[in-house]
Amino acid sequence: MTEPSIFQQYAPLFSLIGALFGGVALAIVNNWFQRNKDKRDYGTELRGELREENKELRDENRELREEIDALRVKYLAALTKIEDMTSGGN
């Protein structure tokens, strides 16, 4: 009968070591993917907030432009009235 090789003698130990290293590697890869997913989720959330803020600022800008246009019309009407009053007196 031949002596079993060293690999055959220690096969359960090698299997255990392989399983441990495989489990650790799997945990590291899983952690890495989870971290990337968290970054993507945070980025998506941040972009959504910025889009909403941008929309609100555009709406406010539109309202202010409308208000400026209304004031410009009133100013020009008043200026025309004053010019008419001053030119009519000459």
N, CA, C and O atoms as a DFTB+ gen file, in Angstrom:
360 C
 N C O
     1  1       0.836      -1.165       0.000
     2  2       0.000       0.000       0.000
     3  2       0.892       1.243       0.000
     4  3       1.899       1.307       0.705
     5  1       0.504       2.200      -0.787
     6  2       1.327       3.402      -0.895
     7  2       0.870       4.432       0.116
     8  3      -0.288       4.487       0.529
     9  1       1.814       5.221       0.480
    10  2       1.528       6.316       1.426
    11  2       0.695       7.373       0.714
    12  3       0.986       7.707      -0.434
    13  1      -0.337       7.910       1.370
    14  2      -1.091       8.999       0.740
    15  2      -0.197      10.238       0.646
    16  3       0.653      10.489       1.500
    17  1      -0.419      10.985      -0.404
    18  2       0.384      12.197      -0.579
    19  2      -0.011      13.224       0.479
    20  3      -1.023      13.094       1.167
    21  1       0.824      14.240       0.577
    22  2       0.572      15.285       1.579
    23  2      -0.746      16.006       1.276
    24  3      -1.440      16.455       2.188
    25  1      -1.081      16.111      -0.011
    26  2      -2.330      16.784      -0.374
    27  2      -3.534      15.956       0.046
    28  3      -4.557      16.505       0.457
    29  1      -3.417      14.654      -0.054
    30  2      -4.509      13.789       0.375
    31  2      -4.635      13.781       1.894
    32  3      -5.745      13.704       2.421
    33  1      -3.524      13.858       2.593
    34  2      -3.562      13.842       4.054
    35  2      -4.205      15.107       4.615
    36  3      -4.961      15.069       5.585
    37  1      -3.890      16.192       3.992
    38  2      -4.377      17.477       4.505
    39  2      -5.525      18.062       3.674
    40  3      -5.777      19.265       3.740
    41  1      -6.204      17.250       2.915
    42  2      -7.304      17.726       2.069
    43  2      -8.386      18.448       2.874
    44  3      -8.847      19.502       2.435
    45  1      -8.817      17.927       4.041
    46  2      -9.832      18.675       4.798
    47  2      -9.327      20.045       5.252
    48  3     -10.083      21.016       5.257
    49  1      -8.059      20.123       5.629
    50  2      -7.494      21.411       6.048
    51  2      -7.450      22.383       4.885
    52  3      -7.794      23.555       5.036
    53  1      -7.021      21.895       3.711
    54  2      -6.984      22.752       2.526
    55  2      -8.400      23.211       2.146
    56  3      -8.597      24.351       1.723
    57  1      -9.363      22.329       2.298
    58  2     -10.750      22.693       2.007
    59  2     -11.236      23.778       2.962
    60  3     -11.911      24.721       2.550
    61  1     -10.890      23.638       4.234
    62  2     -11.282      24.638       5.226
    63  2     -10.635      25.983       4.931
    64  3     -11.295      27.021       4.974
    65  1      -9.343      25.958       4.633
    66  2      -8.631      27.210       4.308
    67  2      -9.228      27.840       3.057
    68  3      -9.428      29.054       3.011
    69  1      -9.510      27.036       2.051
    70  2     -10.123      27.557       0.823
    71  2     -11.487      28.164       1.083
    72  3     -11.827      29.212       0.534
    73  1     -12.270      27.497       1.926
    74  2     -13.594      28.029       2.246
    75  2     -13.479      29.349       3.008
    76  3     -14.254      30.273       2.765
    77  1     -12.529      29.442       3.915
    78  2     -12.348      30.683       4.674
    79  2     -11.924      31.830       3.759
    80  3     -12.483      32.926       3.804
    81  1     -10.915      31.545       2.921
    82  2     -10.466      32.594       1.998
    83  2     -11.574      32.972       1.018
    84  3     -11.745      34.148       0.698
    85  1     -12.318      31.988       0.546
    86  2     -13.434      32.270      -0.360
    87  2     -14.515      33.102       0.309
    88  3     -15.059      34.024      -0.300
    89  1     -14.830      32.782       1.564
    90  2     -15.836      33.548       2.302
    91  2     -15.397      34.975       2.549
    92  3     -16.191      35.909       2.435
    93  1     -14.120      35.140       2.890
    94  2     -13.590      36.491       3.120
    95  2     -13.596      37.275       1.813
    96  3     -13.985      38.443       1.790
    97  1     -13.169      36.639       0.727
    98  2     -13.163      37.326      -0.571
    99  2     -14.588      37.713      -0.976
   100  3     -14.820      38.806      -1.494
   101  1     -15.534      36.810      -0.737
   102  2     -16.926      37.111      -1.063
   103  2     -17.446      38.286      -0.228
   104  3     -18.162      39.142      -0.747
   105  1     -17.098      38.331       1.038
   106  2     -17.518      39.433       1.910
   107  2     -16.909      40.750       1.442
   108  3     -17.579      41.782       1.460
   109  1     -15.654      40.723       1.025
   110  2     -14.991      41.948       0.549
   111  2     -15.664      42.452      -0.724
   112  3     -15.952      43.642      -0.849
   113  1     -15.915      41.548      -1.665
   114  2     -16.555      41.948      -2.922
   115  2     -17.965      42.464      -2.651
   116  3     -18.375      43.468      -3.234
   117  1     -18.704      41.802      -1.787
   118  2     -20.055      42.235      -1.450
   119  2     -20.033      43.629      -0.812
   120  3     -20.859      44.480      -1.140
   121  1     -19.090      43.852       0.091
   122  2     -18.939      45.158       0.732
   123  2     -18.625      46.235      -0.301
   124  3     -19.170      47.337      -0.249
   125  1     -17.751      45.908      -1.229
   126  2     -17.365      46.863      -2.264
   127  2     -18.570      47.228      -3.138
   128  3     -18.795      48.402      -3.432
   129  1     -19.351      46.207      -3.555
   130  2     -20.541      46.476      -4.359
   131  2     -21.572      47.284      -3.570
   132  3     -22.216      48.174      -4.126
   133  1     -21.729      46.987      -2.301
   134  2     -22.694      47.715      -1.477
   135  2     -22.284      49.183      -1.346
   136  3     -23.129      50.077      -1.395
   137  1     -20.990      49.421      -1.181
   138  2     -20.493      50.795      -1.067
   139  2     -20.762      51.559      -2.357
   140  3     -21.177      52.718      -2.321
   141  1     -20.527      50.912      -3.499
   142  2     -20.807      51.568      -4.779
   143  2     -22.296      51.842      -4.943
   144  3     -22.682      52.886      -5.469
   145  1     -23.133      50.907      -4.494
   146  2     -24.588      51.097      -4.569
   147  2     -25.014      52.268      -3.693
   148  3     -25.861      53.068      -4.090
   149  1     -24.433      52.370      -2.511
   150  2     -24.762      53.487      -1.613
   151  2     -24.374      54.816      -2.236
   152  3     -25.105      55.799      -2.116
   153  1     -23.217      54.849      -2.906
   154  2     -22.794      56.082      -3.570
   155  2     -23.761      56.452      -4.683
   156  3     -24.111      57.622      -4.841
   157  1     -24.198      55.456      -5.461
   158  2     -25.148      55.733      -6.538
   159  2     -26.470      56.226      -5.967
   160  3     -27.062      57.166      -6.498
   161  1     -26.938      55.602      -4.891
   162  2     -28.196      56.022      -4.276
   163  2     -28.096      57.450      -3.757
   164  3     -29.023      58.240      -3.935
   165  1     -26.977      57.788      -3.116
   166  2     -26.782      59.142      -2.601
   167  2     -26.735      60.134      -3.759
   168  3     -27.321      61.214      -3.687
   169  1     -26.029      59.756      -4.831
   170  2     -25.948      60.640      -5.997
   171  2     -27.306      60.866      -6.629
   172  3     -27.629      61.983      -7.031
   173  1     -28.095      59.821      -6.718
   174  2     -29.439      59.940      -7.284
   175  2     -30.306      60.847      -6.421
   176  3     -31.042      61.691      -6.931
   177  1     -30.210      60.664      -5.120
   178  2     -30.982      61.504      -4.198
   179  2     -30.551      62.964      -4.304
   180  3     -31.393      63.862      -4.337
   181  1     -29.251      63.200      -4.357
   182  2     -28.734      64.564      -4.447
   183  2     -29.155      65.220      -5.757
   184  3     -29.549      66.386      -5.766
   185  1     -29.076      64.482      -6.865
   186  2     -29.512      65.041      -8.149
   187  2     -30.997      65.379      -8.126
   188  3     -31.407      66.394      -8.689
   189  1     -31.808      64.544      -7.483
   190  2     -33.235      64.827      -7.380
   191  2     -33.502      66.109      -6.602
   192  3     -34.339      66.924      -6.990
   193  1     -32.779      66.274      -5.500
   194  2     -32.932      67.495      -4.701
   195  2     -32.507      68.719      -5.500
   196  3     -33.170      69.756      -5.453
   197  1     -31.399      68.602      -6.236
   198  2     -30.920      69.736      -7.029
   199  2     -31.884      70.063      -8.166
   200  3     -32.093      71.234      -8.484
   201  1     -32.471      69.040      -8.778
   202  2     -33.465      69.297      -9.833
   203  2     -34.667      70.050      -9.268
   204  3     -35.164      70.995      -9.880
   205  1     -35.127      69.620      -8.095
   206  2     -36.277      70.274      -7.464
   207  2     -35.944      71.729      -7.121
   208  3     -36.746      72.630      -7.365
   209  1     -34.767      71.946      -6.558
   210  2     -34.352      73.311      -6.216
   211  2     -34.232      74.158      -7.472
   212  3     -34.632      75.323      -7.477
   213  1     -33.684      73.582      -8.543
   214  2     -33.547      74.302      -9.803
   215  2     -34.914      74.684     -10.353
   216  3     -35.095      75.798     -10.844
   217  1     -35.877      73.771     -10.275
   218  2     -37.232      74.048     -10.744
   219  2     -37.858      75.186      -9.940
   220  3     -38.489      76.078     -10.507
   221  1     -37.681      75.153      -8.619
   222  2     -38.228      76.217      -7.778
   223  2     -37.595      77.560      -8.114
   224  3     -38.288      78.575      -8.180
   225  1     -36.278      77.570      -8.326
   226  2     -35.602      78.825      -8.665
   227  2     -36.039      79.350     -10.026
   228  3     -36.170      80.560     -10.208
   229  1     -36.267      78.452     -10.985
   230  2     -36.750      78.891     -12.301
   231  2     -38.150      79.497     -12.185
   232  3     -38.452      80.514     -12.810
   233  1     -38.996      78.858     -11.380
   234  2     -40.345      79.397     -11.181
   235  2     -40.284      80.774     -10.529
   236  3     -40.998      81.693     -10.930
   237  1     -39.428      80.905      -9.522
   238  2     -39.285      82.203      -8.847
   239  2     -38.746      83.252      -9.818
   240  3     -39.194      84.398      -9.810
   241  1     -37.789      82.860     -10.648
   242  2     -37.219      83.771     -11.632
   243  2     -38.290      84.225     -12.629
   244  3     -38.356      85.402     -12.986
   245  1     -39.126      83.282     -13.075
   246  2     -40.201      83.617     -14.012
   247  2     -41.173      84.610     -13.368
   248  3     -41.586      85.581     -14.002
   249  1     -41.534      84.361     -12.111
   250  2     -42.449      85.268     -11.411
   251  2     -41.842      86.660     -11.258
   252  3     -42.535      87.663     -11.431
   253  1     -40.556      86.723     -10.935
   254  2     -39.908      88.022     -10.792
   255  2     -39.831      88.759     -12.124
   256  3     -39.999      89.978     -12.170
   257  1     -39.579      88.032     -13.199
   258  2     -39.543      88.681     -14.518
   259  2     -40.921      89.240     -14.883
   260  3     -41.028      90.331     -15.443
   261  1     -41.970      88.483     -14.559
   262  2     -43.321      88.981     -14.825
   263  2     -43.607      90.230     -14.005
   264  3     -44.220      91.175     -14.503
   265  1     -43.170      90.239     -12.762
   266  2     -43.369      91.404     -11.907
   267  2     -42.580      92.601     -12.442
   268  3     -43.076      93.728     -12.440
   269  1     -41.362      92.353     -12.894
   270  2     -40.540      93.439     -13.467
   271  2     -41.205      93.993     -14.716
   272  3     -41.244      95.208     -14.911
   273  1     -41.728      93.112     -15.566
   274  2     -42.409      93.575     -16.777
   275  2     -43.623      94.438     -16.429
   276  3     -43.867      95.459     -17.071
   277  1     -44.382      94.025     -15.411
   278  2     -45.552      94.809     -15.003
   279  2     -45.121      96.177     -14.469
   280  3     -45.746      97.193     -14.773
   281  1     -44.055      96.197     -13.676
   282  2     -43.562      97.480     -13.157
   283  2     -43.012      98.356     -14.273
   284  3     -43.148      99.578     -14.225
   285  1     -42.393      97.746     -15.273
   286  2     -41.853      98.509     -16.407
   287  2     -42.992      99.190     -17.165
   288  3     -42.874     100.347     -17.568
   289  1     -44.089      98.469     -17.353
   290  2     -45.250      99.045     -18.051
   291  2     -45.794     100.229     -17.248
   292  3     -46.101     101.275     -17.820
   293  1     -45.914     100.070     -15.926
   294  2     -46.399     101.166     -15.080
   295  2     -45.444     102.356     -15.131
   296  3     -45.885     103.504     -15.188
   297  1     -44.142     102.087     -15.110
   298  2     -43.141     103.157     -15.147
   299  2     -43.235     103.923     -16.463
   300  3     -43.234     105.154     -16.480
   301  1     -43.315     103.175     -17.565
   302  2     -43.394     103.853     -18.869
   303  2     -44.691     104.650     -19.004
   304  3     -44.702     105.721     -19.610
   305  1     -45.781     104.130     -18.441
   306  2     -47.047     104.875     -18.480
   307  2     -46.926     106.158     -17.668
   308  3     -47.388     107.217     -18.092
   309  1     -46.300     106.056     -16.494
   310  2     -46.130     107.245     -15.661
   311  2     -45.187     108.237     -16.336
   312  3     -45.425     109.445     -16.306
   313  1     -44.124     107.729     -16.941
   314  2     -43.165     108.603     -17.626
   315  2     -43.834     109.315     -18.798
   316  3     -43.601     110.503     -19.020
   317  1     -44.655     108.600     -19.539
   318  2     -45.387     109.202     -20.660
   319  2     -46.341     110.271     -20.152
   320  3     -46.465     111.338     -20.753
   321  1     -47.010     109.985     -19.052
   322  2     -47.948     110.953     -18.475
   323  2     -47.209     112.219     -18.037
   324  3     -47.681     113.333     -18.265
   325  1     -46.038     112.035     -17.402
   326  2     -45.252     113.194     -16.962
   327  2     -44.769     113.992     -18.165
   328  3     -44.797     115.222     -18.145
   329  1     -44.326     113.301     -19.212
   330  2     -43.868     114.012     -20.428
   331  2     -45.006     114.803     -21.073
   332  3     -44.821     115.922     -21.552
   333  1     -46.181     114.189     -21.068
   334  2     -47.340     114.878     -21.636
   335  2     -47.670     116.112     -20.823
   336  3     -48.029     117.155     -21.370
   337  1     -47.542     115.981     -19.486
   338  2     -47.863     117.116     -18.630
   339  2     -46.844     118.241     -18.813
   340  3     -47.206     119.417     -18.835
   341  1     -45.599     117.881     -18.940
   342  2     -44.567     118.927     -19.084
   343  2     -44.550     119.519     -20.468
   344  3     -44.315     120.719     -20.613
   345  1     -44.789     118.729     -21.491
   346  2     -44.789     119.275     -22.868
   347  2     -46.074     120.053     -23.137
   348  3     -46.078     120.972     -23.957
   349  1     -47.144     119.702     -22.469
   350  2     -48.411     120.408     -22.672
   351  2     -48.365     121.796     -22.054
   352  3     -49.115     122.677     -22.474
   353  1     -47.505     122.012     -21.069
   354  2     -47.412     123.291     -20.419
   355  2     -46.623     124.304     -21.226
   356  3     -46.718     125.503     -20.966
   357  1     -45.847     123.850     -22.196
   358  2     -45.026     124.783     -22.998
   359  2     -45.785     125.409     -24.076
   360  3     -45.236     126.211     -24.832
